[in-house]
Amino acid sequence: MSALNHLEIYKLLPKTNCRQCGALTCLAFAAALMRGDKTPKDCPHLDPAVIEKLSQGREPDGSARGEGEQELDGLRSRIADADRALLADRLGARFDGARLAVRCLGKDFFIDSNGNMTSQCHNNRWVEVPLLNYLACGAGLDPVGKWVPFRELKEGADRAALFAQRCEKPLKELVDKHTDLFELIVDIFDGKPSPGSFDSDISVVVHPLPKLPMLISYWKKEADLDSSLSLFFDASANENLPIGALYILAVGLLTMFEKIVLTHGKGI
Ligand code: SF4
């Protein structure tokens, strides 16, 4: 958790008490941050440097560091104790007798016999938390082919507002500025265009995990109607990944897309 106390956090906030974060005042928001009930990104008025400072020592979902580490150790132990050949078969992974290999957004991630993750790209918690949960808890159900919004998943309603604020809204803003992001997603992440889904203008299906497809649908701005973007999951998603890990996966996807835009020199 950040080493700052709530008054030091408060000094970094805009102090306008605009309530857009859901707290009544900036001071209440600072206290909520301390408790882990809010994350720095819940205030839409913070610049990236302040978010970075307030995020130090936090888990990807904003909770205080340490709370999740024990849980991750538990997941690693479960994977290490499991029949990994069977597990690979069930979850669409591969097992070479030593390591599990899981395809995640067009890249391979490897899990050793102790449940530790490595890959050719930079490892981060956005991938590690969902991937370990997927391997340790996933039922391995095949997608049923029915797309549902986050709020319709089991226990999704409780986090639906946060999901819209942290994932769908910033992704929509990113796509508004860089509609060609969809082409990059198809190119880099093995995405597949999905024409006609929900009558949207552009739809792309990606696989953040082998049995966990995600549909990104975007409607362009038209006359008085603003653009909109929605993420949909296969109705089986909850069986393959707990809702908290699914949320982290979606926020991680957004983070990756932001990095791609930056990498391609477009600026966010
Ligand atoms: S959204 Fe930001 S500025 Fe507005 S009340 Fe919350 S912390 Fe303060």
Residues whose N, C-alpha, C, O or C-beta is under 5 A from the ligand:
A	BS01	SF4	L13 P14 K15 T16 N17 C18 R19 Q20 C21 A23 T25 C26 F29 D42 C43 P44 H45
